[in-house]
Amino acid sequence: MRRGRRATGFGSSWTAVATGLAAWATWAGAAGAQEPEPTFVLAGQILDSFNERPVIAAVVKVPDLKRYTFTDVNGRFSFPDFPAGTWEIVVEQLGYHTTAGPVTVSEGNGLLIRLEPDPIALEGFRVRSRSERLLTKRRRSIPYRVETLGAETFARAVNPDPTVVLKYHSGAPIVPCPGDTSVVTRCVLRKGRPSGISVHLDEGPLAGGMEALSTFPLENIHSMDFIFLPGSGMLRVYTKWFVERLDETRVGLEPLIW
């Protein structure tokens, strides 16, 4: 009988403990669960700062969210499921200076952004080559800010070092790496911290990075694209022979995966 009572008492205690644990687990799960972040439709318009006309087919990028979209015939754009907060907004279009900066948005607030015309890019009209179309399409599909150095920059360059041309003719904050004694500047300032730069020559990584690029013949370079990644930088270098191959054959560009 004592054994029976003990067994009964132990079972009752275990049931109470198990019930308490189940209740605690349910509470802890409910407390740990987070409500989904509310989103809204972010809408806006891009205008020409000179004549207030809409800028058509401009690309609007949100690098931190890896998202981009294009403006319509009225210069308007929208992002569905957009979270409130402060985000870097980048706007790019041929014939205009790239605009980039932090913007605080919330539901009910739209964006009105004015682009400044680039008089150099607007001089004259000509038929774009196949390589130009392919490279422009790639640049616009990159969800991050892209700074381009065109063929005319390298044609006018005096310094034979491509890394020096990049440093002084791009908007990228190229800085020395911490503790680096090399004469080649190999880092970019991202969010206040120096970070490395990965270098790609045509469609493959360049072994040796910026140091190898510093000895590459400047006359063989057609153009460069510097991509402002969130925590680092990526430099895409295109040679003249590669661009000629794009123009003269049906070869395409490999899609970039982010």
C-alpha positions as CSV (number, residue, x, y, z in Angstrom):
1,M,0.0,0.0,0.0
2,R,2.8,2.4,0.8
3,R,4.5,1.5,-2.4
4,G,1.2,2.1,-4.2
5,R,0.8,5.5,-2.5
6,R,4.3,6.4,-3.3
7,A,3.9,5.5,-6.9
8,T,0.7,7.4,-7.1
9,G,2.3,10.4,-5.5
10,F,5.3,10.3,-7.8
11,G,3.0,10.1,-10.8
12,S,0.9,13.1,-9.7
13,S,4.1,15.1,-9.1
14,W,5.5,14.1,-12.6
15,T,2.2,15.1,-14.2
16,A,2.2,18.4,-12.5
17,V,5.9,19.0,-13.5
18,A,5.2,17.9,-17.1
19,T,2.2,20.2,-17.3
20,G,4.2,23.1,-15.9
21,L,7.0,22.4,-18.4
22,A,4.5,22.3,-21.3
23,A,3.0,25.5,-20.2
24,W,6.4,27.2,-19.9
25,A,7.4,26.0,-23.3
26,T,4.2,27.4,-24.8
27,W,4.8,30.7,-23.1
28,A,8.4,30.8,-24.1
29,G,7.6,30.0,-27.7
30,A,4.9,32.7,-27.8
31,A,7.3,35.2,-26.1
32,G,10.2,34.3,-28.6
33,A,8.0,34.6,-31.7
34,Q,8.3,37.9,-33.4
35,E,5.6,39.7,-35.3
36,P,6.5,40.0,-39.0
37,E,7.8,43.4,-39.8
38,P,5.1,45.6,-41.3
39,T,5.6,46.7,-44.9
40,F,4.0,49.1,-47.4
41,V,4.3,50.2,-51.0
42,L,7.1,52.7,-51.5
43,A,6.3,55.0,-54.4
44,G,8.2,57.9,-55.9
45,Q,9.1,59.9,-59.0
46,I,12.4,60.8,-60.7
47,L,12.6,64.2,-62.3
48,D,15.1,66.1,-64.4
49,S,16.4,68.9,-62.1
50,F,16.8,71.3,-65.1
51,N,13.4,71.1,-66.8
52,E,11.3,69.1,-64.2
53,R,10.4,66.5,-66.8
54,P,10.1,62.9,-65.8
55,V,13.2,60.7,-66.2
56,I,12.2,57.5,-68.0
57,A,13.8,54.1,-67.5
58,A,16.0,55.3,-64.6
59,V,17.0,52.5,-62.3
60,V,16.3,52.9,-58.6
61,K,18.3,50.6,-56.3
62,V,18.1,49.8,-52.6
63,P,21.5,48.1,-52.0
64,D,20.8,46.9,-48.4
65,L,17.7,45.0,-49.7
66,K,19.3,43.9,-52.9
67,R,16.3,45.3,-54.8
68,Y,15.9,47.5,-57.9
69,T,13.2,48.8,-60.2
70,F,12.8,51.1,-63.2
71,T,10.8,54.3,-63.7
72,D,7.9,54.4,-66.2
73,V,7.0,56.9,-68.8
74,N,6.0,59.3,-66.1
75,G,9.2,58.9,-64.1
76,R,7.3,57.0,-61.4
77,F,8.4,53.8,-59.6
78,S,7.2,51.6,-56.7
79,F,8.5,48.9,-54.5
80,P,5.9,46.5,-53.0
81,D,6.5,45.0,-49.5
82,F,8.9,47.7,-48.5
83,P,9.9,48.0,-44.8
84,A,10.0,51.4,-43.0
85,G,13.4,52.8,-41.9
86,T,16.4,54.5,-43.3
87,W,17.8,53.0,-46.5
88,E,20.4,54.0,-49.0
89,I,18.7,54.9,-52.3
90,V,20.7,54.9,-55.5
91,V,19.4,56.3,-58.8
92,E,21.2,55.8,-62.1
93,Q,20.5,56.8,-65.7
94,L,22.5,57.4,-68.8
95,G,23.0,61.2,-69.3
96,Y,22.6,62.0,-65.6
97,H,24.9,62.0,-62.6
98,T,24.3,59.1,-60.2
99,T,22.4,60.1,-57.0
100,A,22.9,58.2,-53.8
101,G,22.2,58.8,-50.2
102,P,20.3,57.6,-47.1
103,V,16.5,58.3,-47.1
104,T,14.1,57.7,-44.2
105,V,10.8,56.3,-45.4
106,S,7.5,55.2,-43.8
107,E,4.0,54.4,-44.9
108,G,2.4,57.4,-46.7
109,N,5.6,59.1,-47.5
110,G,6.7,59.1,-51.2
111,L,10.0,60.0,-52.7
112,L,10.7,62.9,-55.2
113,I,14.2,62.7,-56.5
114,R,15.8,65.1,-59.0
115,L,18.7,64.0,-61.2
116,E,21.3,66.5,-62.5
117,P,22.0,66.1,-66.2
118,D,25.5,65.1,-67.2
119,P,26.5,67.4,-70.1
120,I,29.4,65.2,-71.2
121,A,27.2,62.1,-71.6
122,L,24.5,64.1,-73.4
123,E,26.9,65.4,-76.1
124,G,25.7,64.0,-79.5
125,F,23.9,60.8,-80.4
126,R,25.3,57.6,-81.8
127,V,24.3,54.0,-82.2
128,R,25.4,51.9,-79.3
129,S,27.5,48.8,-80.0
130,R,26.5,45.4,-78.9
131,S,29.1,45.4,-76.1
132,E,27.8,48.7,-74.8
133,R,24.2,47.3,-74.7
134,L,25.3,44.2,-72.9
135,L,27.5,46.0,-70.3
136,T,24.9,48.7,-69.7
137,K,22.2,46.0,-69.1
138,R,24.6,44.2,-66.6
139,R,25.3,47.5,-64.8
140,R,21.6,48.3,-64.4
141,S,20.7,44.8,-63.2
142,I,23.3,45.0,-60.3
143,P,21.3,45.8,-57.1
144,Y,24.2,47.9,-55.8
145,R,25.6,51.3,-56.8
146,V,27.9,51.1,-59.8
147,E,30.6,53.6,-60.7
148,T,31.8,53.3,-64.3
149,L,35.1,54.5,-65.9
150,G,34.6,54.6,-69.6
151,A,37.1,54.2,-72.5
152,E,37.6,58.0,-72.7
153,T,38.9,58.1,-69.1
154,F,41.7,55.6,-70.0
155,A,42.4,57.3,-73.3
156,R,43.1,60.6,-71.5
157,A,44.9,59.1,-68.5
158,V,48.5,60.2,-67.9
159,N,49.5,57.8,-65.0
160,P,50.1,54.3,-66.4
161,D,48.9,52.6,-63.2
162,P,45.3,51.5,-63.6
163,T,44.7,51.5,-59.8
164,V,45.8,55.2,-59.6
165,V,43.3,56.0,-62.4
166,L,40.6,54.3,-60.5
167,K,41.4,56.1,-57.3
168,Y,41.4,59.6,-58.8
169,H,38.7,59.3,-61.4
170,S,36.0,57.3,-59.7
171,G,33.7,58.2,-56.8
172,A,34.9,55.2,-54.8
173,P,36.7,56.1,-51.5
174,I,39.8,54.1,-52.2
175,V,42.0,54.0,-49.0
176,P,45.1,52.1,-47.7
177,C,44.3,48.8,-45.9
178,P,45.1,48.8,-42.2
179,G,48.8,48.0,-41.5
180,D,49.5,47.8,-45.3
181,T,52.9,49.0,-46.4
182,S,52.3,48.4,-50.1
183,V,52.4,51.3,-52.4
184,V,49.2,50.0,-54.1
185,T,46.0,51.2,-52.4
186,R,43.9,48.0,-52.0
187,C,40.9,48.9,-49.8
188,V,37.7,50.8,-50.0
189,L,36.0,52.7,-47.2
190,R,32.6,51.0,-46.5
191,K,30.5,52.2,-43.6
192,G,33.5,53.8,-42.0
193,R,35.7,50.7,-42.2
194,P,38.4,49.8,-44.8
195,S,37.5,46.7,-46.7
196,G,39.1,44.6,-49.4
197,I,38.5,45.0,-53.1
198,S,38.0,41.9,-55.2
199,V,39.2,42.3,-58.8
200,H,37.8,40.6,-61.9
201,L,39.5,40.8,-65.3
202,D,36.8,40.3,-68.0
203,E,34.8,37.3,-66.7
204,G,37.3,35.8,-64.2
205,P,39.0,36.7,-60.9
206,L,42.3,38.4,-61.2
207,A,45.0,36.6,-59.2
208,G,46.9,39.1,-57.2
209,G,44.0,41.6,-57.0
210,M,44.9,45.3,-57.0
211,E,48.6,44.7,-57.0
212,A,48.4,42.6,-60.2
213,L,46.1,45.3,-61.7
214,S,48.7,48.0,-61.0
215,T,51.1,46.3,-63.5
216,F,48.5,45.6,-66.1
217,P,49.0,47.6,-69.3
218,L,46.7,50.6,-69.2
219,E,46.4,50.7,-73.0
220,N,44.7,47.3,-72.9
221,I,41.9,48.4,-70.6
222,H,38.6,49.4,-72.2
223,S,36.5,50.2,-69.1
224,M,36.0,49.5,-65.4
225,D,32.9,49.1,-63.2
226,F,33.3,49.6,-59.4
227,I,30.5,48.0,-57.5
228,F,29.8,49.3,-54.0
229,L,29.0,46.1,-52.1
230,P,27.6,46.5,-48.5
231,G,30.9,45.4,-46.8
232,S,33.5,45.5,-49.5
233,G,34.1,46.5,-53.1
234,M,34.2,44.7,-56.4
235,L,36.1,45.9,-59.4
236,R,35.2,44.6,-62.9
237,V,37.9,45.3,-65.5
238,Y,37.1,44.9,-69.2
239,T,39.9,44.6,-71.7
240,K,39.7,45.9,-75.3
241,W,40.0,42.5,-76.8
242,F,37.1,41.2,-74.7
243,V,34.9,44.1,-75.7
244,E,35.8,43.5,-79.4
245,R,34.8,39.8,-78.9
246,L,31.4,40.9,-77.6
247,D,30.9,43.1,-80.6
248,E,32.1,40.6,-83.2
249,T,30.6,37.4,-81.9
250,R,27.4,36.2,-80.3
251,V,29.0,35.5,-76.9
252,G,27.2,36.8,-73.9
253,L,28.0,37.9,-70.4
254,E,27.7,35.5,-67.5
255,P,25.0,36.6,-65.0
256,L,26.3,37.9,-61.7
257,I,25.0,36.1,-58.6
258,W,24.6,38.1,-55.4
